[in-house]
Amino acid sequence: MGKLVRDKIPDLIRRDGREPVVTMLDDVAYREALLDKLLEESFELRDASAEQVPAEIVDVLEVLRALAQVHGQDWRDIEELADVKRAERGGFHDRVYLG
């Protein structure tokens, strides 16, 4: 079973002397693969060491940007919406947990 990878990964594999098996996904498969990748990257972030956290956050962010794009959303608009939602409902700084 394959997985979605960053665009330059096949080139890096070729530089190692190997030949990757690459498939270009249609729109539906791409959206599904992005959601799978978001879960994968989220789990990697959860399990990351303190030193690995920044790189894992970057990976999650890159998947989120791709998801916004595939759904026809401009990232700046997403950030503005996040600001509005944060102003209305707050963020997570206070560590409020309902249970």
PyMOL commands that set and color helices and strands:
alter all, ss='L'
color gray80, all
select helices_A, chain A and resi 9-15+27-47+53-70+75-89
alter helices_A, ss='H'
color red, helices_A
deselect
rebuild
show_as cartoon
